[in-house]
Amino acid sequence: MSRSDIGWARSRGDRAEKQGLRRGAWYRIVEESGNPWVVLDVHQVELRVPQESLELRKDRPKGWSVVHEPHLVCPGCHKRQHVSGQPKEVKCHECGNSYSVDWNDRA
């Protein structure tokens, strides 16, 4: 299994923000050893974060995370972006990629 296949994690609400995670941003899991924490790649720095503070998923996110409406977090570059209304797809001003928005997926 390659390191990128382990999974992805984001802060559950604001619980992991004190460890340096931005609300709504997904981070690659680089180590999951069965302990009560996982090690995440946070901007090329490995951080150990308690699992209870995280929302975990197997697959890389493919859509924007809704933070505090109308703010979104890009799944590609993790930059935040303000939007008007509730569009189904948004192009990131930073990385130039377009992603769908699941307005029910609130971080």
Rosetta blueprint (number, residue, H / E / L):
1 M L
2 S L
3 R H
4 S H
5 D H
6 I L
7 G L
8 W E
9 A E
10 R E
11 S E
12 R L
13 G L
14 D L
15 R L
16 A L
17 E H
18 K H
19 Q H
20 G L
21 L L
22 R L
23 R L
24 G L
25 A L
26 W L
27 Y E
28 R E
29 I E
30 V E
31 E E
32 E L
33 S L
34 G L
35 N L
36 P L
37 W E
38 V E
39 V E
40 L E
41 D E
42 V E
43 H L
44 Q L
45 V E
46 E E
47 L E
48 R E
49 V E
50 P E
51 Q H
52 E H
53 S H
54 L E
55 E E
56 L E
57 R E
58 K L
59 D L
60 R L
61 P L
62 K L
63 G E
64 W E
65 S E
66 V E
67 V L
68 H L
69 E L
70 P L
71 H E
72 L E
73 V E
74 C L
75 P L
76 G L
77 C L
78 H L
79 K L
80 R E
81 Q E
82 H E
83 V L
84 S L
85 G L
86 Q L
87 P L
88 K L
89 E E
90 V E
91 K E
92 C L
93 H L
94 E L
95 C L
96 G L
97 N L
98 S E
99 Y E
100 S E
101 V E
102 D E
103 W E
104 N E
105 D E
106 R E
107 A L
